[in-house]
Amino acid sequence: LHLSIRRQRQMCKETVFEEGALTAREKTLIALAVSHTEQCPYCIDAYTKDALQRGVTKEQMMEAVHVGAAIKSGATLVHGTMMMNKVNKLEM
């Protein structure tokens, strides 16, 4: 990435991970789960390391991944329903 874009992305990331209503630790778990649902190996590596540094256990990490997978699979099922609605409409 162009250097200025990298700087902007880093500044945005730092702002997003500041303590707020959610702790930085909680935000890291969310980021780890999203990294898995988006299948980004670089993000998975980065947020796994970050989670360990923030004291997140491997059990907590796996549970976060399971939550992300459950939400992603729900969205997949909804899209399957949309497909069947389209099939039913086209078969009329």
N, C-alpha and C positions, 0 to 999 in steps of 0.2 A: 504493500500500500504506500501511497505517497506519504511523505513524512508528516505533512500538516493534517492529513486525514487520520493518521495513526495517533497524533497528539490529541485531536478532537475526540476520537473514540476513547482514548485512555481517560481524558478529563470527564467524559460522560460516564464511563464505568465507575470512576472514583466517586462521582456525585451520587450515582444510583446506589452504591454500596455503603454510603454513609449511614450511621445509626439514625433511625427514625422510629416510626411505629413498629418496624421490624428491625431486629438486630442484624448486624452484618453476618453473623453466623446463620441466621434463618434465611437471609437473602442468598447466601452461598448454597444452601441446600436446595432452594428453588432453582438457582442457576444450574446446579448439578442435574436436577431432574429434567429441566428444559434441554440441557445439553444432550441428554440421552434421547429425548423424544425427537429432537432435531437431528440426531445422529451425527454430531460434530465431534470427531475424535480429539481434536486439539482442545476444544472446550471441555470435554470430559477429563482430559489430562489436567488441564489448568484448574478446574473447579474441584477435582479430587484432591489435588495437592493443597489448594486453599482450604478445603474442608478439614483435612487432617491438621493443618496449621491452626485452625480455629477450634480444635478439640472435638470435632464431629467423629462419632464412632462409625465403624464400618457397618454396623447394624442400622444406624440412622441413615447412612448414605443409601443403603440398599432399600430401606423403607421409602425414602424419597423417590428413588427410581421406580419402585412399584407403584407409587401414587401417580407419577407421570405416565407410566405405561397404562394404568387403568383409565386415565383421562383420554389418552391417545386412542386406546381401543374403543372407548365409547364413541369418539368422533368417527372412527372407522365404521362402526355399526350404524350410526346415523346416516353416513353417506351410502351405506348399503340399502337402507330404507329409501333414501332418495332415488337410488338407481331403480329399485323395484317399483316405485311410484311412476317413474318414467316408462319402464317396460310396460306396466299395466295401461298407461295412457296410450302408448304406441300400438298396443295390441287391440285396442278398441276399434 
